[in-house]
Amino acid sequence: MSNAGKGVKELFDEVINQGLCTGCGACITGCPYIVAHAGRVVVLDKCTGADGDCYRHCPRTSFDIDGVNRAVFGTGYREGEIGQVLDIFLARAKGPEIRERAQDGGTVTSLLALALEEGLIDVVACTRMDEDKAPHGYLAKSRQELLQCAGSSYEAGFGLEAYRSLPKESTEKLAIVGTGCQTEAVGKMKQCSPKNSPDPQNIGLTLGLFCGWALSPRNFHPYLKTMCELSQVCKFEIPHTPHYSFDFHLKNQDMRSVSLDEIKPYINPGCNYCWDLTAEFSDISIGSAGSAFPGWNTVLVRSPKGADIIALANRKDIFETQPLPEKRLEHLKSVALKRKMTAVKKITEKSGSADDLLYLAACLNPSRISSWLNGRIID
């Protein structure tokens, strides 16, 4: 599957109509013909472009894992369950204002607020829920605006539309927050700059979010509206084991819960084919620390740029840290490798052939395929 000479027609034929779209937002806004509407990608008018960024930067078109890794880190892809890692630890924000709004430990919001306040970045391309709790791409330029973006809707939110909405001539220093599919798209943009968006070299910091799946806004949001008055929800949560529920925290301190079994039919089908649990093409990847460490984040530092801002955060004393226990690290590696293995198996089932790995065909050599399928990393 080549990315050359293809545009919106091929994007729909090969990705969206095949159930591979992740809702990352890479194709939104940078093209005048493509928008997100009611939880799906729609085309406003016929486009005859045969060499479109919409196709080129989609994380579900042909993906060169080594080339993207070189564009992001300067080296070929490092074989491993969780990608390139310079440091790993647990963290949580010290500031109560952030902690009370955060999904878990507040580490993402703390780091971004610090980067803004120190002038390392000018704007953050992230996701924010509206009054109806639908997520949208959003550009945050202050600590207060970041706080309004804290928390998760668990829905795919087309977050990269925020970056793509900036004028091409913008020289603002950017941070981007996103899941694995979104950071893959950003890596593709660093490989080949978009025609109608700011220079991706302006992206000074990429924070990746661990993600096993996202809910389809097109299907899940109508269901949400039957559950409660969404304007009264202050937080959605999937609590840690042994709980097995999707919780709605309301402004009146009430809480409603439904079983995860009721939620799972709304998982975005495109998530079945995702291999990247820990957002491997980020400067720093951050996720929940699990049931053994409620209210803490697991932090993977991947680049010197990421290490620099962590060092600054430690000097400014903005969060608490502790070592990640080896048992917890092994669990994370096991889950991440299982995600790779499942992705290859699901892709093979979809294509009908072990020789047709769809968007991963260009990057999975026989050794890597064997490694992922057998759940065994070969360095």
Contacts in CASP RR format, 6 or more apart in sequence:
PFRMAT RR
TARGET T0000
AUTHOR 0000-0000-0000
METHOD contacts of the structure
MODEL  1
MSNAGKGVKELFDEVINQGLCTGCGACITGCPYIVAHAGRVVVLDKCTGA
DGDCYRHCPRTSFDIDGVNRAVFGTGYREGEIGQVLDIFLARAKGPEIRE
RAQDGGTVTSLLALALEEGLIDVVACTRMDEDKAPHGYLAKSRQELLQCA
GSSYEAGFGLEAYRSLPKESTEKLAIVGTGCQTEAVGKMKQCSPKNSPDP
QNIGLTLGLFCGWALSPRNFHPYLKTMCELSQVCKFEIPHTPHYSFDFHL
KNQDMRSVSLDEIKPYINPGCNYCWDLTAEFSDISIGSAGSAFPGWNTVL
VRSPKGADIIALANRKDIFETQPLPEKRLEHLKSVALKRKMTAVKKITEK
SGSADDLLYLAACLNPSRISSWLNGRIID
1 14 0 8 1.000
1 61 0 8 1.000
1 62 0 8 1.000
1 358 0 8 1.000
1 359 0 8 1.000
1 361 0 8 1.000
1 362 0 8 1.000
2 62 0 8 1.000
3 55 0 8 1.000
3 56 0 8 1.000
3 61 0 8 1.000
3 62 0 8 1.000
4 51 0 8 1.000
5 50 0 8 1.000
5 51 0 8 1.000
5 52 0 8 1.000
5 55 0 8 1.000
6 50 0 8 1.000
6 51 0 8 1.000
6 52 0 8 1.000
6 55 0 8 1.000
6 56 0 8 1.000
6 61 0 8 1.000
7 47 0 8 1.000
7 49 0 8 1.000
7 50 0 8 1.000
7 51 0 8 1.000
7 52 0 8 1.000
7 54 0 8 1.000
7 55 0 8 1.000
8 27 0 8 1.000
8 31 0 8 1.000
8 33 0 8 1.000
8 34 0 8 1.000
8 43 0 8 1.000
8 47 0 8 1.000
8 49 0 8 1.000
8 52 0 8 1.000
8 54 0 8 1.000
8 55 0 8 1.000
9 47 0 8 1.000
10 55 0 8 1.000
10 61 0 8 1.000
11 27 0 8 1.000
11 54 0 8 1.000
11 55 0 8 1.000
11 58 0 8 1.000
11 61 0 8 1.000
12 43 0 8 1.000
14 20 0 8 1.000
14 61 0 8 1.000
15 21 0 8 1.000
15 58 0 8 1.000
15 60 0 8 1.000
15 61 0 8 1.000
16 41 0 8 1.000
18 350 0 8 1.000
19 269 0 8 1.000
19 270 0 8 1.000
20 60 0 8 1.000
20 270 0 8 1.000
20 273 0 8 1.000
20 358 0 8 1.000
20 359 0 8 1.000
21 41 0 8 1.000
21 60 0 8 1.000
21 268 0 8 1.000
21 270 0 8 1.000
22 59 0 8 1.000
22 60 0 8 1.000
22 156 0 8 1.000
22 181 0 8 1.000
22 214 0 8 1.000
22 268 0 8 1.000
22 270 0 8 1.000
22 271 0 8 1.000
22 274 0 8 1.000
23 36 0 8 1.000
23 41 0 8 1.000
23 156 0 8 1.000
23 157 0 8 1.000
23 158 0 8 1.000
23 181 0 8 1.000
23 214 0 8 1.000
23 268 0 8 1.000
24 58 0 8 1.000
24 59 0 8 1.000
24 156 0 8 1.000
24 158 0 8 1.000
24 159 0 8 1.000
24 160 0 8 1.000
24 179 0 8 1.000
24 181 0 8 1.000
24 182 0 8 1.000
24 185 0 8 1.000
25 36 0 8 1.000
25 41 0 8 1.000
25 157 0 8 1.000
25 158 0 8 1.000
25 159 0 8 1.000
25 160 0 8 1.000
25 161 0 8 1.000
25 164 0 8 1.000
25 182 0 8 1.000
25 185 0 8 1.000
26 54 0 8 1.000
26 57 0 8 1.000
26 58 0 8 1.000
26 59 0 8 1.000
26 160 0 8 1.000
26 164 0 8 1.000
26 182 0 8 1.000
26 185 0 8 1.000
26 188 0 8 1.000
26 189 0 8 1.000
27 34 0 8 1.000
27 41 0 8 1.000
27 53 0 8 1.000
27 54 0 8 1.000
27 55 0 8 1.000
27 57 0 8 1.000
27 58 0 8 1.000
28 34 0 8 1.000
28 35 0 8 1.000
28 36 0 8 1.000
28 41 0 8 1.000
28 158 0 8 1.000
28 160 0 8 1.000
28 161 0 8 1.000
28 164 0 8 1.000
29 35 0 8 1.000
29 161 0 8 1.000
29 164 0 8 1.000
29 165 0 8 1.000
30 53 0 8 1.000
30 54 0 8 1.000
30 164 0 8 1.000
30 165 0 8 1.000
30 194 0 8 1.000
30 196 0 8 1.000
30 197 0 8 1.000
31 47 0 8 1.000
31 52 0 8 1.000
31 53 0 8 1.000
31 54 0 8 1.000
31 196 0 8 1.000
32 44 0 8 1.000
33 43 0 8 1.000
33 44 0 8 1.000
33 45 0 8 1.000
33 46 0 8 1.000
33 47 0 8 1.000
34 41 0 8 1.000
34 42 0 8 1.000
34 43 0 8 1.000
34 44 0 8 1.000
34 47 0 8 1.000
34 54 0 8 1.000
35 41 0 8 1.000
35 42 0 8 1.000
35 44 0 8 1.000
36 42 0 8 1.000
36 136 0 8 1.000
36 157 0 8 1.000
36 158 0 8 1.000
36 161 0 8 1.000
38 217 0 8 1.000
38 218 0 8 1.000
39 134 0 8 1.000
39 156 0 8 1.000
39 157 0 8 1.000
39 158 0 8 1.000
39 216 0 8 1.000
39 217 0 8 1.000
39 218 0 8 1.000
39 221 0 8 1.000
40 217 0 8 1.000
40 218 0 8 1.000
41 158 0 8 1.000
52 195 0 8 1.000
53 194 0 8 1.000
53 195 0 8 1.000
53 196 0 8 1.000
53 197 0 8 1.000
55 61 0 8 1.000
56 188 0 8 1.000
56 192 0 8 1.000
57 185 0 8 1.000
57 188 0 8 1.000
57 189 0 8 1.000
57 192 0 8 1.000
57 194 0 8 1.000
58 185 0 8 1.000
58 188 0 8 1.000
59 180 0 8 1.000
59 181 0 8 1.000
59 182 0 8 1.000
59 184 0 8 1.000
59 185 0 8 1.000
59 188 0 8 1.000
59 359 0 8 1.000
60 181 0 8 1.000
60 270 0 8 1.000
60 273 0 8 1.000
60 358 0 8 1.000
60 359 0 8 1.000
61 359 0 8 1.000
62 359 0 8 1.000
62 361 0 8 1.000
62 362 0 8 1.000
63 184 0 8 1.000
63 188 0 8 1.000
63 359 0 8 1.000
63 360 0 8 1.000
63 362 0 8 1.000
63 363 0 8 1.000
64 191 0 8 1.000
64 362 0 8 1.000
64 363 0 8 1.000
65 77 0 8 1.000
65 360 0 8 1.000
65 363 0 8 1.000
65 364 0 8 1.000
66 76 0 8 1.000
66 77 0 8 1.000
66 363 0 8 1.000
67 76 0 8 1.000
67 77 0 8 1.000
67 191 0 8 1.000
68 77 0 8 1.000
68 184 0 8 1.000
68 187 0 8 1.000
68 188 0 8 1.000
68 190 0 8 1.000
68 191 0 8 1.000
68 281 0 8 1.000
69 75 0 8 1.000
69 76 0 8 1.000
69 77 0 8 1.000
69 78 0 8 1.000
69 84 0 8 1.000
69 281 0 8 1.000
70 76 0 8 1.000
71 187 0 8 1.000
71 190 0 8 1.000
71 191 0 8 1.000
72 187 0 8 1.000
72 190 0 8 1.000
72 206 0 8 1.000
72 281 0 8 1.000
72 303 0 8 1.000
73 84 0 8 1.000
73 281 0 8 1.000
73 302 0 8 1.000
73 303 0 8 1.000
75 84 0 8 1.000
77 83 0 8 1.000
77 363 0 8 1.000
78 84 0 8 1.000
79 368 0 8 1.000
79 371 0 8 1.000
79 377 0 8 1.000
79 378 0 8 1.000
79 379 0 8 1.000
80 333 0 8 1.000
80 337 0 8 1.000
80 377 0 8 1.000
80 379 0 8 1.000
81 332 0 8 1.000
81 333 0 8 1.000
81 334 0 8 1.000
81 336 0 8 1.000
81 337 0 8 1.000
81 340 0 8 1.000
81 377 0 8 1.000
82 277 0 8 1.000
82 278 0 8 1.000
82 280 0 8 1.000
82 285 0 8 1.000
82 300 0 8 1.000
82 332 0 8 1.000
82 333 0 8 1.000
82 336 0 8 1.000
83 278 0 8 1.000
83 280 0 8 1.000
83 302 0 8 1.000
84 280 0 8 1.000
84 302 0 8 1.000
84 303 0 8 1.000
85 300 0 8 1.000
85 301 0 8 1.000
85 302 0 8 1.000
86 301 0 8 1.000
86 302 0 8 1.000
86 303 0 8 1.000
86 304 0 8 1.000
86 307 0 8 1.000
87 299 0 8 1.000
87 300 0 8 1.000
87 301 0 8 1.000
87 307 0 8 1.000
87 310 0 8 1.000
88 298 0 8 1.000
88 299 0 8 1.000
88 300 0 8 1.000
88 301 0 8 1.000
88 324 0 8 1.000
88 329 0 8 1.000
89 299 0 8 1.000
89 321 0 8 1.000
89 322 0 8 1.000
89 323 0 8 1.000
89 324 0 8 1.000
90 289 0 8 1.000
90 293 0 8 1.000
90 296 0 8 1.000
90 297 0 8 1.000
90 298 0 8 1.000
90 299 0 8 1.000
90 321 0 8 1.000
90 322 0 8 1.000
90 323 0 8 1.000
90 324 0 8 1.000
91 105 0 8 1.000
91 107 0 8 1.000
91 296 0 8 1.000
91 297 0 8 1.000
91 299 0 8 1.000
91 319 0 8 1.000
91 320 0 8 1.000
91 321 0 8 1.000
92 99 0 8 1.000
92 104 0 8 1.000
92 105 0 8 1.000
92 106 0 8 1.000
92 107 0 8 1.000
92 295 0 8 1.000
92 296 0 8 1.000
92 297 0 8 1.000
92 319 0 8 1.000
92 320 0 8 1.000
93 99 0 8 1.000
93 102 0 8 1.000
93 105 0 8 1.000
93 106 0 8 1.000
93 107 0 8 1.000
93 109 0 8 1.000
93 110 0 8 1.000
93 318 0 8 1.000
93 319 0 8 1.000
94 110 0 8 1.000
94 317 0 8 1.000
94 318 0 8 1.000
94 319 0 8 1.000
94 320 0 8 1.000
95 110 0 8 1.000
95 318 0 8 1.000
97 147 0 8 1.000
98 106 0 8 1.000
98 109 0 8 1.000
98 110 0 8 1.000
98 113 0 8 1.000
98 147 0 8 1.000
98 150 0 8 1.000
99 105 0 8 1.000
99 106 0 8 1.000
101 109 0 8 1.000
101 147 0 8 1.000
101 150 0 8 1.000
101 151 0 8 1.000
102 108 0 8 1.000
102 109 0 8 1.000
102 150 0 8 1.000
102 151 0 8 1.000
103 150 0 8 1.000
103 151 0 8 1.000
103 152 0 8 1.000
103 235 0 8 1.000
103 237 0 8 1.000
103 288 0 8 1.000
104 287 0 8 1.000
104 288 0 8 1.000
104 289 0 8 1.000
104 295 0 8 1.000
104 296 0 8 1.000
104 297 0 8 1.000
105 295 0 8 1.000
105 296 0 8 1.000
105 297 0 8 1.000
106 150 0 8 1.000
106 297 0 8 1.000
106 319 0 8 1.000
107 286 0 8 1.000
107 297 0 8 1.000
107 299 0 8 1.000
107 319 0 8 1.000
108 177 0 8 1.000
108 207 0 8 1.000
108 209 0 8 1.000
108 286 0 8 1.000
108 297 0 8 1.000
109 146 0 8 1.000
109 147 0 8 1.000
109 149 0 8 1.000
109 150 0 8 1.000
110 313 0 8 1.000
110 318 0 8 1.000
110 319 0 8 1.000
111 207 0 8 1.000
111 284 0 8 1.000
111 309 0 8 1.000
111 310 0 8 1.000
111 313 0 8 1.000
111 318 0 8 1.000
112 121 0 8 1.000
112 124 0 8 1.000
112 126 0 8 1.000
112 140 0 8 1.000
112 146 0 8 1.000
112 175 0 8 1.000
112 177 0 8 1.000
112 205 0 8 1.000
112 207 0 8 1.000
113 143 0 8 1.000
113 146 0 8 1.000
114 309 0 8 1.000
114 312 0 8 1.000
114 313 0 8 1.000
114 316 0 8 1.000
114 318 0 8 1.000
115 121 0 8 1.000
115 124 0 8 1.000
115 175 0 8 1.000
115 205 0 8 1.000
115 309 0 8 1.000
116 122 0 8 1.000
116 124 0 8 1.000
116 141 0 8 1.000
116 142 0 8 1.000
116 143 0 8 1.000
116 146 0 8 1.000
117 143 0 8 1.000
118 312 0 8 1.000
119 173 0 8 1.000
120 173 0 8 1.000
120 204 0 8 1.000
120 205 0 8 1.000
120 309 0 8 1.000
121 173 0 8 1.000
121 174 0 8 1.000
121 175 0 8 1.000
121 204 0 8 1.000
121 205 0 8 1.000
122 141 0 8 1.000
122 172 0 8 1.000
122 173 0 8 1.000
122 174 0 8 1.000
123 139 0 8 1.000
123 140 0 8 1.000
123 141 0 8 1.000
123 166 0 8 1.000
123 172 0 8 1.000
123 173 0 8 1.000
123 174 0 8 1.000
123 175 0 8 1.000
124 139 0 8 1.000
124 140 0 8 1.000
124 141 0 8 1.000
124 146 0 8 1.000
124 149 0 8 1.000
124 174 0 8 1.000
124 175 0 8 1.000
124 176 0 8 1.000
124 177 0 8 1.000
125 137 0 8 1.000
125 138 0 8 1.000
125 139 0 8 1.000
125 159 0 8 1.000
125 160 0 8 1.000
125 162 0 8 1.000
125 163 0 8 1.000
125 166 0 8 1.000
125 174 0 8 1.000
125 175 0 8 1.000
125 176 0 8 1.000
125 177 0 8 1.000
126 137 0 8 1.000
126 138 0 8 1.000
126 139 0 8 1.000
126 140 0 8 1.000
126 146 0 8 1.000
126 149 0 8 1.000
126 159 0 8 1.000
126 162 0 8 1.000
126 176 0 8 1.000
126 177 0 8 1.000
126 178 0 8 1.000
127 135 0 8 1.000
127 136 0 8 1.000
127 137 0 8 1.000
127 138 0 8 1.000
127 149 0 8 1.000
127 153 0 8 1.000
127 157 0 8 1.000
127 159 0 8 1.000
127 162 0 8 1.000
127 177 0 8 1.000
127 178 0 8 1.000
128 135 0 8 1.000
128 136 0 8 1.000
128 137 0 8 1.000
128 138 0 8 1.000
128 140 0 8 1.000
128 148 0 8 1.000
128 149 0 8 1.000
129 135 0 8 1.000
129 136 0 8 1.000
129 153 0 8 1.000
130 136 0 8 1.000
131 230 0 8 1.000
131 231 0 8 1.000
132 230 0 8 1.000
132 231 0 8 1.000
133 153 0 8 1.000
133 221 0 8 1.000
133 224 0 8 1.000
133 230 0 8 1.000
133 231 0 8 1.000
133 233 0 8 1.000
133 236 0 8 1.000
134 153 0 8 1.000
134 155 0 8 1.000
134 217 0 8 1.000
134 221 0 8 1.000
135 153 0 8 1.000
135 155 0 8 1.000
135 156 0 8 1.000
135 157 0 8 1.000
135 158 0 8 1.000
135 159 0 8 1.000
135 217 0 8 1.000
136 157 0 8 1.000
136 158 0 8 1.000
136 159 0 8 1.000
136 161 0 8 1.000
137 157 0 8 1.000
137 158 0 8 1.000
137 159 0 8 1.000
137 160 0 8 1.000
137 161 0 8 1.000
137 162 0 8 1.000
138 145 0 8 1.000
138 149 0 8 1.000
138 159 0 8 1.000
138 162 0 8 1.000
139 162 0 8 1.000
139 165 0 8 1.000
139 166 0 8 1.000
140 146 0 8 1.000
140 148 0 8 1.000
140 149 0 8 1.000
151 235 0 8 1.000
151 236 0 8 1.000
152 236 0 8 1.000
153 215 0 8 1.000
153 236 0 8 1.000
154 214 0 8 1.000
154 215 0 8 1.000
154 236 0 8 1.000
154 238 0 8 1.000
154 246 0 8 1.000
155 214 0 8 1.000
155 215 0 8 1.000
155 216 0 8 1.000
155 217 0 8 1.000
155 220 0 8 1.000
155 221 0 8 1.000
156 214 0 8 1.000
156 215 0 8 1.000
156 216 0 8 1.000
156 217 0 8 1.000
156 268 0 8 1.000
157 214 0 8 1.000
157 217 0 8 1.000
159 178 0 8 1.000
159 182 0 8 1.000
160 176 0 8 1.000
160 178 0 8 1.000
160 182 0 8 1.000
160 185 0 8 1.000
160 186 0 8 1.000
163 174 0 8 1.000
163 176 0 8 1.000
163 186 0 8 1.000
163 197 0 8 1.000
163 198 0 8 1.000
163 203 0 8 1.000
164 194 0 8 1.000
164 196 0 8 1.000
164 197 0 8 1.000
166 172 0 8 1.000
166 174 0 8 1.000
166 197 0 8 1.000
166 198 0 8 1.000
167 198 0 8 1.000
168 195 0 8 1.000
168 196 0 8 1.000
168 197 0 8 1.000
168 198 0 8 1.000
169 198 0 8 1.000
170 198 0 8 1.000
170 202 0 8 1.000
171 198 0 8 1.000
171 199 0 8 1.000
171 202 0 8 1.000
172 198 0 8 1.000
172 202 0 8 1.000
173 202 0 8 1.000
173 204 0 8 1.000
174 198 0 8 1.000
174 202 0 8 1.000
174 203 0 8 1.000
174 204 0 8 1.000
174 205 0 8 1.000
175 203 0 8 1.000
175 204 0 8 1.000
175 205 0 8 1.000
175 206 0 8 1.000
175 207 0 8 1.000
176 182 0 8 1.000
176 183 0 8 1.000
176 186 0 8 1.000
176 203 0 8 1.000
176 205 0 8 1.000
176 206 0 8 1.000
176 207 0 8 1.000
177 206 0 8 1.000
177 207 0 8 1.000
177 208 0 8 1.000
177 209 0 8 1.000
178 206 0 8 1.000
178 207 0 8 1.000
178 208 0 8 1.000
178 209 0 8 1.000
178 279 0 8 1.000
178 282 0 8 1.000
179 208 0 8 1.000
179 209 0 8 1.000
179 210 0 8 1.000
179 211 0 8 1.000
179 214 0 8 1.000
179 279 0 8 1.000
180 208 0 8 1.000
180 209 0 8 1.000
180 211 0 8 1.000
180 274 0 8 1.000
180 276 0 8 1.000
180 277 0 8 1.000
180 278 0 8 1.000
180 279 0 8 1.000
180 280 0 8 1.000
180 281 0 8 1.000
180 282 0 8 1.000
181 211 0 8 1.000
181 274 0 8 1.000
181 276 0 8 1.000
182 208 0 8 1.000
182 279 0 8 1.000
183 206 0 8 1.000
183 208 0 8 1.000
183 276 0 8 1.000
183 279 0 8 1.000
183 280 0 8 1.000
183 281 0 8 1.000
183 282 0 8 1.000
184 276 0 8 1.000
184 281 0 8 1.000
186 200 0 8 1.000
186 203 0 8 1.000
186 206 0 8 1.000
186 281 0 8 1.000
187 200 0 8 1.000
187 281 0 8 1.000
189 197 0 8 1.000
189 200 0 8 1.000
190 200 0 8 1.000
190 201 0 8 1.000
190 203 0 8 1.000
193 199 0 8 1.000
193 200 0 8 1.000
194 200 0 8 1.000
204 283 0 8 1.000
204 305 0 8 1.000
205 283 0 8 1.000
205 284 0 8 1.000
205 305 0 8 1.000
205 306 0 8 1.000
205 309 0 8 1.000
206 281 0 8 1.000
206 282 0 8 1.000
206 283 0 8 1.000
206 284 0 8 1.000
207 282 0 8 1.000
207 283 0 8 1.000
207 284 0 8 1.000
207 285 0 8 1.000
207 286 0 8 1.000
208 279 0 8 1.000
208 282 0 8 1.000
208 284 0 8 1.000
208 285 0 8 1.000
208 286 0 8 1.000
209 279 0 8 1.000
209 285 0 8 1.000
209 286 0 8 1.000
209 287 0 8 1.000
210 277 0 8 1.000
210 278 0 8 1.000
210 279 0 8 1.000
210 285 0 8 1.000
210 286 0 8 1.000
210 287 0 8 1.000
210 288 0 8 1.000
210 298 0 8 1.000
211 274 0 8 1.000
211 277 0 8 1.000
211 279 0 8 1.000
212 271 0 8 1.000
212 274 0 8 1.000
212 277 0 8 1.000
212 339 0 8 1.000
213 267 0 8 1.000
213 268 0 8 1.000
213 271 0 8 1.000
213 274 0 8 1.000
214 267 0 8 1.000
214 268 0 8 1.000
214 271 0 8 1.000
215 263 0 8 1.000
215 266 0 8 1.000
215 267 0 8 1.000
215 268 0 8 1.000
216 266 0 8 1.000
216 267 0 8 1.000
216 268 0 8 1.000
216 269 0 8 1.000
219 266 0 8 1.000
220 263 0 8 1.000
220 266 0 8 1.000
223 266 0 8 1.000
224 230 0 8 1.000
227 248 0 8 1.000
227 256 0 8 1.000
227 258 0 8 1.000
228 248 0 8 1.000
228 250 0 8 1.000
228 256 0 8 1.000
232 250 0 8 1.000
232 251 0 8 1.000
232 252 0 8 1.000
233 248 0 8 1.000
233 249 0 8 1.000
233 250 0 8 1.000
233 251 0 8 1.000
234 249 0 8 1.000
234 250 0 8 1.000
234 251 0 8 1.000
235 249 0 8 1.000
236 246 0 8 1.000
236 247 0 8 1.000
236 248 0 8 1.000
236 249 0 8 1.000
237 246 0 8 1.000
237 247 0 8 1.000
237 249 0 8 1.000
238 245 0 8 1.000
238 246 0 8 1.000
238 247 0 8 1.000
238 260 0 8 1.000
239 245 0 8 1.000
239 247 0 8 1.000
240 288 0 8 1.000
240 290 0 8 1.000
240 291 0 8 1.000
240 294 0 8 1.000
241 290 0 8 1.000
241 291 0 8 1.000
242 291 0 8 1.000
244 259 0 8 1.000
244 260 0 8 1.000
244 261 0 8 1.000
245 257 0 8 1.000
245 258 0 8 1.000
245 259 0 8 1.000
245 260 0 8 1.000
246 257 0 8 1.000
246 258 0 8 1.000
246 259 0 8 1.000
246 260 0 8 1.000
246 262 0 8 1.000
246 263 0 8 1.000
247 255 0 8 1.000
247 256 0 8 1.000
247 257 0 8 1.000
248 255 0 8 1.000
248 256 0 8 1.000
248 257 0 8 1.000
249 255 0 8 1.000
250 256 0 8 1.000
272 342 0 8 1.000
272 343 0 8 1.000
272 346 0 8 1.000
273 343 0 8 1.000
273 346 0 8 1.000
273 347 0 8 1.000
273 350 0 8 1.000
273 358 0 8 1.000
273 359 0 8 1.000
274 339 0 8 1.000
274 343 0 8 1.000
275 339 0 8 1.000
275 340 0 8 1.000
275 343 0 8 1.000
275 344 0 8 1.000
275 360 0 8 1.000
275 372 0 8 1.000
276 339 0 8 1.000
277 335 0 8 1.000
277 336 0 8 1.000
277 339 0 8 1.000
278 285 0 8 1.000
278 300 0 8 1.000
278 332 0 8 1.000
278 336 0 8 1.000
279 285 0 8 1.000
280 302 0 8 1.000
282 302 0 8 1.000
283 301 0 8 1.000
283 302 0 8 1.000
283 303 0 8 1.000
283 305 0 8 1.000
283 306 0 8 1.000
283 309 0 8 1.000
284 299 0 8 1.000
284 300 0 8 1.000
284 301 0 8 1.000
284 302 0 8 1.000
284 303 0 8 1.000
284 306 0 8 1.000
284 309 0 8 1.000
284 310 0 8 1.000
285 299 0 8 1.000
285 300 0 8 1.000
285 302 0 8 1.000
286 297 0 8 1.000
286 298 0 8 1.000
286 299 0 8 1.000
286 300 0 8 1.000
287 297 0 8 1.000
287 298 0 8 1.000
287 299 0 8 1.000
288 295 0 8 1.000
288 297 0 8 1.000
288 298 0 8 1.000
289 295 0 8 1.000
289 296 0 8 1.000
289 297 0 8 1.000
289 298 0 8 1.000
289 324 0 8 1.000
289 328 0 8 1.000
290 296 0 8 1.000
290 298 0 8 1.000
290 328 0 8 1.000
292 325 0 8 1.000
292 328 0 8 1.000
293 328 0 8 1.000
296 322 0 8 1.000
298 324 0 8 1.000
298 328 0 8 1.000
298 332 0 8 1.000
299 310 0 8 1.000
299 321 0 8 1.000
301 307 0 8 1.000
301 310 0 8 1.000
313 319 0 8 1.000
314 321 0 8 1.000
337 372 0 8 1.000
337 375 0 8 1.000
337 377 0 8 1.000
338 375 0 8 1.000
340 372 0 8 1.000
340 375 0 8 1.000
341 372 0 8 1.000
341 373 0 8 1.000
341 374 0 8 1.000
341 375 0 8 1.000
343 360 0 8 1.000
343 372 0 8 1.000
344 357 0 8 1.000
344 360 0 8 1.000
344 364 0 8 1.000
344 369 0 8 1.000
344 372 0 8 1.000
344 373 0 8 1.000
345 373 0 8 1.000
347 357 0 8 1.000
347 358 0 8 1.000
347 359 0 8 1.000
347 360 0 8 1.000
348 354 0 8 1.000
348 356 0 8 1.000
348 357 0 8 1.000
350 358 0 8 1.000
351 357 0 8 1.000
351 358 0 8 1.000
357 364 0 8 1.000
357 369 0 8 1.000
364 372 0 8 1.000
367 378 0 8 1.000
370 378 0 8 1.000
371 377 0 8 1.000
371 378 0 8 1.000
END
